[in-house]
Amino acid sequence: MMLLNTLNRSHRAIGAGLLACASLPAHAGRPMTVDDAAIVSPGQCQLESYVQRAGEVREFWATPACNVGGDWELALGGAVVEEGATHTHLGRLQAKTVFKPLEADGWGAGLVLANQFSSGRGLDGDLSVNVPLSFSLRGDSVLLHLNAGAIRSQTRRVTDPSWGIGAEFKLDERNSLTAESFGQRRSHGRLQLGFAHALIPDRVQIDATLGKRLVSIGLVLQTP
């Protein structure tokens, strides 16, 4: 009986962790989940890390990403998902490129390909494709992001369209607010608010997000 209960808790943790992340259009720059049409500069790398709590499930993520060859940003991240005494490990491999760079008072477009997998399954995970469109308003004071894509769930063997819409509001040189909504066909959409503060502009950032039964705190580090 104890073994059965442990297995049930483990399955719930895996399901909760995968659902929490697979329902996202793509992994964007903190504190947003909706992605933007931008990548790190050539020769530059960054590390995004955050702690997220959704009900009884906690996630600890770390995702380094680097610009490779000038046109592609490659990221390989990992997470530990906790639900009570049960721990599950997740991984995420992502490639992102930009077709049209975003300029002030202009627009940009890109493409994101990702594979999210759990420990013990190798790279046999949930595959996703996402097209982010970004629009700059009022000299970059307001950025609007639209996402459209699809997610292939390997556990359920179904493919669902995904969507997202979000906005960034620049308060000053160091502070910004974000608001977004995202989801996919077989799940309810999620609303999320965020705040970011640059301790060192373009180098060190702390941020936080708040949604229904969800809160996260993050840290972003960028190389020169």
PyMOL commands that set and color helices and strands:
alter all, ss='L'
color gray80, all
select helices_A, chain A and resi 2-22
alter helices_A, ss='H'
color red, helices_A
select strands_A, chain A and resi 45-54+57-68+72-83+86-100+107-118+126-137+142-153+158-170+175-184+190-200+204-211+214-222
alter strands_A, ss='S'
color yellow, strands_A
deselect
rebuild
show_as cartoon
